[in-house]
Every structure is written in structure tokens, then in C-alpha cells.
Amino acid sequence: MKGYWIALVNVTDTDAYAEYAKRSGPAIQKFGGKLLARGGRNVGLEGPTPPGRIVIVEFDSLERAQECFNSPDYQEARSFRVDAAEAQFMIVEGV
């Protein structure tokens, strides 16, 4: 089964977040991640709509998604995001 990063991100510092985005892409690609959605329009259907961006990244497995998140390359990129955005990240297993 595939593994999906689901991230809800409210950017507070666009310059620092841009640096995160520049660095995270190669780290994600290194682990075979495929960006499916990144900050496009969304329509709330039930419950509160989260503020900011919704990001979905597909990996070959839940384990591969975890490996990417925990990798030195991604953690280095993440260091630019932690003070530039409020974020919730999760991994979901699916088809």
C-alpha cells in the first residue's frame, strides 16, 4: 500500500517557507515522493476548513514516507519551515 504525507500548513514567513520549499523538493524526490497537491484551491464540505495550504505527497509505502520525513536531507529542509509556518503533518496509508 502507498503512504501519503498529508500536511496542513499556515505560512507565517513566506521568505523562509520559500527556502523550505526549494530544499524539500529534492529530499522528497530522493525517496520517490510524488507531489499530488500543494496549496491549490480547496472547498470545505463539512466541519471547519483548515487555514492555509494543504499538501499531499505520495510515496510507494508508509515506511518510505517515514524514511523521507526522518532523513537528514528532509530534516535540514524542515529546519527552514519550523519557524516559518504552523503545520500539522501526518502519514496515511492507502491505495
C-alpha positions, -999 to +999 in steps of 0.1 A: +000+000+000+011+036-007+019+061+020+007+097+018+020+127+036-009+150+045+002+184+057-019+213+068+003+244+067-003+280+077+026+300+064+038+329+086+071+338+069+069+335+031+106+340+025+118+313+049+090+290+037+102+295+001+136+283+012+120+252+028+101+245-005+132+248-025+151+224-003+123+199+005+116+191-032+149+173-038+147+154-005+111+142-013+122+132-049+152+112-034+127+090-017+104+086-047+078+111-034+053+125-059+036+158-051-002+154-057-015+187-042+002+218-029-017+248-018-043+248-045-079+258-040-099+237-016-136+235-008-148+227+027-177+203+027-182+195+064-165+209+095-141+237+097-118+243+067-082+244+079-064+277+072-035+279+048-022+253+025-030+216+021-001+194+008-004+158-003+027+137-013+025+101-024+052+075-016+055+038-025+048+029+011+041+042+046+076+032+056+092+051+026+072+082+036+085+079+072+121+073+059+118+105+039+105+126+068+132+113+091+161+116+066+189+141+071+180+158+038+144+164+047+152+174+083+176+200+070+149+214+048+124+212+077+146+235+098+136+263+075+099+256+079+095+252+117+097+289+124+081+299+091+048+281+094+024+264+118+020+229+104+004+195+111+020+166+093+007+130+092+012+099+071-018+079+059-017+045+043-038+040+013-042+027-023 
